[in-house]
Amino acid sequence: MSYFKHHVFFCCNQREAGDTCCNNQGASVLQAYAKERIAALGLKGKGKVRINKAGCLDRCDDGPVMVVYPEAVWYTFVDQQDVDEIINEHLVGGRVVDRLRI
C-alpha cells in the first residue's frame, strides 16, 4: 500500500530566458494554490494527498504540467479553475479529467 493515496508532482522548472518552461506559465503559483486547497479540504497527509514541486519533468512543450500517481495521469492546466477541477474530479472523485489530460 502506498503512503499517499495520490502523490501529485507539479513541474516548476525554470529555464533560461526565452526557453519554454512550466514555471514561466505560472506552475509554482498554481502548485502553492493546490497545496493550500488540499490542506483546506482536509486531504493532506498519510493515506491522503501529497502535492510536491518537481524539477523538469521533460514535458515543457505541453506545459504547464503535473502528474498524479499512482495512476501516472499527466495533466496540463492554465488557471485555478483547472486545478480545482483536477482536485475535485480526480483526487476527490476518482475520475480522470479527460479535457486536461495529456
Backbone as a chain_set.jsonl record, in Angstrom:
{"seq": "MSYFKHHVFFCCNQREAGDTCCNNQGASVLQAYAKERIAALGLKGKGKVRINKAGCLDRCDDGPVMVVYPEAVWYTFVDQQDVDEIINEHLVGGRVVDRLRI", "coords": {"N": [[0.844, -1.186, 0.0], [0.512, 2.198, -0.796], [2.058, 5.099, 0.661], [0.791, 7.552, 0.333], [-2.463, 8.232, -0.936], [-2.77, 9.643, -3.295], [-0.145, 11.086, -5.1], [1.071, 14.031, -6.156], [2.842, 15.704, -8.614], [4.043, 18.783, -9.557], [5.496, 20.279, -12.295], [7.897, 22.602, -11.833], [9.965, 23.752, -13.085], [12.486, 26.08, -14.019], [13.724, 27.615, -16.778], [16.341, 29.084, -18.813], [15.984, 32.499, -19.898], [13.559, 32.957, -22.388], [13.441, 30.276, -23.154], [11.095, 27.641, -23.338], [9.219, 26.792, -20.514], [7.621, 25.304, -17.667], [7.383, 26.869, -15.348], [7.375, 29.499, -16.239], [4.817, 29.73, -17.001], [3.251, 29.946, -14.809], [3.37, 27.779, -13.015], [4.51, 27.379, -10.396], [3.03, 29.093, -8.751], [0.47, 28.002, -9.039], [0.938, 25.454, -8.047], [1.422, 26.004, -5.351], [-1.095, 26.99, -4.721], [-2.654, 24.639, -5.114], [-1.61, 23.02, -3.088], [-2.389, 24.441, -0.783], [-5.15, 24.308, -1.13], [-5.693, 21.545, -0.978], [-4.981, 21.108, 1.701], [-6.912, 22.737, 2.953], [-9.186, 21.322, 2.341], [-8.916, 19.187, 3.97], [-7.449, 17.031, 3.082], [-4.785, 16.476, 3.233], [-1.869, 14.602, 4.012], [-0.824, 11.398, 5.481], [-1.982, 8.581, 3.769], [-3.622, 10.094, 2.274], [-3.449, 12.906, 0.256], [-0.572, 14.194, -1.367], [1.065, 17.075, -2.382], [3.59, 18.086, -4.48], [6.475, 20.015, -5.526], [8.317, 19.708, -8.515], [11.362, 19.245, -10.333], [12.426, 19.576, -13.714], [10.156, 17.844, -15.709], [10.292, 17.096, -18.232], [8.358, 17.695, -20.162], [7.757, 20.179, -21.092], [6.802, 21.444, -23.411], [4.155, 20.787, -23.421], [3.178, 22.166, -21.351], [1.907, 24.31, -18.681], [2.636, 21.424, -16.611], [1.459, 18.619, -14.678], [1.709, 15.572, -12.81], [-0.12, 12.801, -11.687], [0.186, 10.368, -9.317], [-0.747, 7.184, -7.899], [-1.632, 6.602, -10.46], [-0.361, 7.624, -12.696], [-1.213, 9.72, -14.357], [-1.082, 12.337, -16.57], [-1.411, 15.837, -16.632], [-2.277, 18.988, -18.12], [-2.679, 22.441, -17.352], [-4.23, 25.646, -16.848], [-5.19, 27.61, -15.142], [-6.541, 28.474, -11.851], [-9.098, 27.377, -11.861], [-8.846, 25.132, -13.518], [-7.069, 23.599, -11.965], [-8.645, 23.255, -9.665], [-10.659, 21.687, -10.805], [-9.253, 19.336, -11.408], [-8.521, 18.578, -8.815], [-11.089, 18.252, -7.593], [-12.413, 16.395, -9.302], [-10.539, 14.266, -9.97], [-8.735, 13.788, -7.709], [-10.468, 13.812, -5.508], [-12.907, 12.681, -6.465], [-12.097, 10.51, -8.016], [-12.159, 10.38, -10.78], [-10.742, 10.698, -13.947], [-9.802, 13.71, -15.537], [-10.517, 14.203, -18.585], [-10.391, 16.308, -20.474], [-8.206, 17.836, -19.755], [-6.126, 16.125, -19.766], [-2.961, 14.916, -20.829]], "CA": [[0.0, 0.0, 0.0], [1.27, 3.443, -0.907], [1.949, 6.001, 1.809], [-0.245, 8.52, -0.044], [-3.438, 7.76, -1.922], [-2.353, 10.322, -4.514], [1.06, 11.901, -4.991], [0.974, 14.919, -7.316], [4.057, 16.462, -8.886], [3.931, 19.92, -10.472], [6.766, 20.723, -12.854], [8.143, 24.012, -11.516], [11.277, 24.029, -13.647], [12.74, 27.41, -14.573], [14.808, 27.593, -17.766], [16.888, 30.38, -19.218], [15.041, 33.42, -20.546], [13.203, 32.628, -23.759], [13.189, 28.848, -23.327], [9.81, 27.194, -22.819], [9.251, 26.046, -19.255], [6.36, 25.336, -16.923], [7.341, 27.939, -14.358], [7.015, 30.743, -16.921], [3.372, 29.695, -17.216], [2.572, 30.018, -13.516], [3.311, 26.488, -12.329], [4.803, 27.472, -8.952], [1.883, 29.743, -8.106], [-0.647, 27.052, -9.011], [1.32, 24.366, -7.14], [1.165, 26.505, -3.994], [-2.555, 27.031, -4.579], [-3.144, 23.263, -4.957], [-1.194, 22.558, -1.761], [-3.278, 25.099, 0.176], [-6.526, 23.808, -1.341], [-5.736, 20.183, -0.43], [-4.983, 21.259, 3.161], [-8.206, 23.301, 3.348], [-10.194, 20.261, 2.194], [-8.611, 18.112, 4.919], [-6.956, 15.888, 2.314], [-3.327, 16.435, 3.349], [-1.292, 13.686, 4.983], [-0.713, 9.964, 5.261], [-3.183, 7.939, 3.255], [-4.436, 11.08, 1.545], [-2.834, 13.523, -0.921], [0.654, 14.982, -1.214], [1.351, 17.958, -3.514], [5.015, 18.407, -4.496], [7.156, 20.655, -6.648], [9.312, 18.86, -9.167], [12.195, 19.865, -11.344], [11.954, 19.324, -15.075], [9.517, 16.568, -15.997], [10.588, 16.89, -19.656], [7.155, 17.847, -20.998], [7.505, 21.623, -21.072], [6.023, 21.863, -24.574], [2.75, 20.529, -23.091], [3.016, 22.763, -20.039], [2.471, 23.675, -17.501], [2.198, 20.048, -16.428], [1.517, 17.902, -13.401], [1.432, 14.151, -12.955], [-0.766, 12.238, -10.499], [0.485, 8.958, -9.053], [-0.109, 6.089, -8.607], [-2.239, 6.35, -11.766], [0.512, 8.152, -13.753], [-2.022, 10.535, -15.256], [-0.462, 13.635, -16.839], [-2.349, 16.913, -16.932], [-1.889, 20.369, -18.31], [-3.623, 23.322, -16.664], [-3.994, 27.049, -17.176], [-5.573, 28.514, -14.065], [-7.061, 27.844, -10.628], [-10.293, 26.582, -12.18], [-8.375, 23.825, -13.994], [-6.517, 22.883, -10.806], [-9.806, 22.851, -8.862], [-11.34, 20.585, -11.485], [-8.427, 18.139, -11.202], [-8.673, 18.204, -7.401], [-12.451, 17.769, -7.322], [-12.775, 15.219, -10.095], [-9.592, 13.145, -9.886], [-8.222, 13.483, -6.368], [-11.591, 13.541, -4.608], [-13.922, 11.821, -7.068], [-11.54, 9.329, -8.666], [-12.432, 10.41, -12.214], [-9.748, 11.428, -14.738], [-10.327, 14.868, -16.267], [-10.026, 13.955, -19.941], [-10.134, 17.518, -21.26], [-6.913, 18.368, -19.338], [-5.143, 15.039, -19.824], [-2.02, 14.929, -21.963]], "C": [[0.889, 1.25, 0.0], [1.057, 4.312, 0.338], [0.872, 7.052, 1.576], [-1.207, 7.867, -1.022], [-3.094, 8.349, -3.284], [-1.116, 11.154, -4.215], [1.139, 12.709, -6.284], [2.256, 15.741, -7.429], [3.777, 17.538, -9.926], [5.322, 20.235, -10.994], [6.882, 22.22, -12.579], [9.522, 24.43, -12.027], [11.348, 25.44, -14.233], [13.931, 27.312, -15.509], [15.282, 29.009, -18.054], [15.827, 31.194, -19.945], [14.823, 33.02, -22.002], [12.931, 31.162, -24.008], [11.86, 28.473, -22.667], [10.001, 26.432, -21.514], [7.942, 26.252, -18.51], [6.279, 26.516, -15.966], [6.994, 29.289, -14.984], [5.514, 30.837, -17.171], [2.601, 29.589, -15.897], [2.522, 28.747, -12.702], [3.545, 26.585, -10.821], [3.648, 28.088, -8.178], [0.723, 28.753, -7.987], [-0.326, 25.819, -8.169], [1.043, 24.779, -5.701], [-0.338, 26.572, -3.724], [-3.104, 25.623, -4.326], [-2.804, 22.727, -3.567], [-2.097, 23.148, -0.674], [-4.696, 24.549, 0.082], [-6.683, 22.4, -0.75], [-5.779, 20.237, 1.097], [-6.343, 21.754, 3.646], [-9.324, 22.262, 3.269], [-9.972, 19.11, 3.168], [-8.06, 16.867, 4.253], [-5.442, 15.71, 2.39], [-2.91, 15.366, 4.355], [-1.311, 12.234, 4.576], [-2.045, 9.371, 4.827], [-4.065, 8.86, 2.447], [-3.657, 11.593, 0.338], [-1.588, 14.296, -0.535], [0.872, 15.763, -2.505], [2.814, 18.361, -3.427], [5.404, 19.23, -5.707], [8.123, 19.638, -7.223], [10.177, 19.728, -10.061], [11.618, 19.507, -12.701], [11.374, 17.917, -15.204], [9.581, 16.259, -17.494], [9.349, 16.904, -20.548], [6.771, 19.318, -21.096], [6.673, 22.098, -22.258], [4.531, 21.637, -24.365], [2.299, 21.353, -21.887], [2.115, 23.95, -19.932], [1.874, 22.285, -17.291], [2.285, 19.608, -14.977], [1.26, 16.44, -13.715], [0.908, 13.636, -11.616], [-0.44, 10.753, -10.422], [-0.404, 8.464, -7.935], [-0.644, 5.842, -10.016], [-1.365, 6.761, -12.933], [-0.294, 8.901, -14.815], [-1.384, 11.917, -15.349], [-1.533, 14.636, -17.216], [-1.605, 18.18, -17.327], [-2.972, 21.205, -17.647], [-3.253, 24.752, -16.995], [-4.208, 27.954, -15.977], [-6.106, 27.734, -12.864], [-8.281, 26.979, -10.906], [-9.893, 25.192, -12.693], [-7.843, 22.987, -12.836], [-7.655, 22.41, -9.896], [-10.533, 21.669, -9.491], [-10.565, 19.275, -11.306], [-8.547, 17.658, -9.759], [-10.035, 17.565, -7.169], [-12.773, 16.467, -8.045], [-11.832, 14.037, -9.859], [-9.223, 12.806, -8.449], [-9.324, 13.17, -5.371], [-12.527, 12.481, -5.196], [-13.412, 10.576, -7.77], [-11.777, 9.252, -10.161], [-11.381, 11.262, -12.933], [-10.443, 12.55, -15.497], [-9.762, 14.806, -17.684], [-9.664, 15.218, -20.697], [-8.782, 18.144, -20.924], [-5.786, 17.334, -19.428], [-4.243, 15.197, -21.04], [-1.361, 13.574, -22.101]], "O": [[1.888, 1.323, 0.717], [0.006, 4.257, 0.978], [0.131, 7.407, 2.493], [-0.804, 7.041, -1.842], [-3.12, 7.652, -4.298], [-1.051, 11.843, -3.197], [1.259, 12.146, -7.371], [2.691, 16.383, -6.474], [3.331, 17.245, -11.036], [6.241, 20.441, -10.202], [6.057, 23.008, -13.041], [10.159, 25.331, -11.482], [10.402, 25.923, -14.855], [15.031, 26.964, -15.079], [14.697, 29.991, -17.596], [14.894, 30.645, -20.531], [15.773, 32.777, -22.746], [12.256, 30.822, -24.98], [11.549, 28.937, -21.571], [10.843, 25.539, -21.423], [7.249, 27.251, -18.704], [5.209, 27.101, -15.795], [6.384, 30.134, -14.329], [5.003, 31.903, -17.513], [1.437, 29.189, -15.88], [1.711, 28.639, -11.782], [2.843, 25.933, -10.049], [3.33, 27.648, -7.074], [0.071, 28.679, -6.945], [-1.24, 25.197, -7.629], [0.495, 24.0, -4.92], [-0.793, 26.247, -2.627], [-3.925, 25.431, -3.429], [-3.624, 22.054, -2.943], [-2.517, 22.441, 0.243], [-5.361, 24.35, 1.099], [-7.687, 22.103, -0.102], [-6.534, 19.49, 1.72], [-6.87, 21.25, 4.638], [-10.288, 22.315, 4.033], [-10.754, 18.16, 3.192], [-8.186, 15.766, 4.789], [-4.882, 14.875, 1.68], [-3.516, 15.235, 5.418], [-1.749, 11.879, 3.482], [-3.088, 9.624, 5.431], [-5.134, 8.461, 1.985], [-3.245, 10.804, -0.512], [-1.554, 14.969, 0.495], [0.866, 15.187, -3.593], [3.242, 18.919, -2.417], [4.772, 19.164, -6.762], [8.678, 18.811, -6.499], [9.769, 20.808, -10.488], [10.439, 19.17, -12.81], [12.021, 16.93, -14.854], [8.996, 15.282, -17.961], [9.298, 16.21, -21.564], [5.589, 19.653, -21.173], [5.914, 23.058, -22.129], [3.718, 22.238, -25.067], [1.151, 21.241, -21.457], [1.635, 24.512, -20.917], [0.759, 22.0, -17.73], [3.058, 20.135, -14.176], [0.675, 16.104, -14.744], [1.424, 13.986, -10.554], [-0.745, 9.984, -11.334], [-0.791, 9.26, -7.08], [-0.15, 4.95, -10.705], [-1.588, 6.306, -14.055], [-0.076, 8.73, -16.014], [-1.173, 12.584, -14.336], [-2.436, 14.345, -18.001], [-0.465, 18.409, -16.924], [-4.074, 20.711, -17.408], [-2.119, 25.044, -17.373], [-3.5, 28.947, -15.805], [-6.119, 26.503, -12.859], [-8.474, 25.954, -10.253], [-10.525, 24.194, -12.345], [-8.14, 21.796, -12.743], [-7.626, 21.279, -9.41], [-10.971, 20.758, -8.789], [-11.165, 18.225, -11.077], [-8.663, 16.457, -9.512], [-10.127, 16.47, -6.615], [-13.341, 15.547, -7.457], [-12.287, 12.928, -9.578], [-9.38, 11.663, -8.019], [-9.132, 12.345, -4.479], [-12.892, 11.516, -4.525], [-14.193, 9.68, -8.09], [-11.619, 8.188, -10.759], [-11.158, 12.416, -12.567], [-11.535, 12.367, -16.033], [-8.664, 15.296, -17.946], [-8.721, 15.208, -21.488], [-8.253, 18.912, -21.727], [-4.623, 17.657, -19.188], [-4.693, 15.558, -22.128], [-0.537, 13.376, -22.994]]}, "num_chains": 1, "name": "protein.A"}
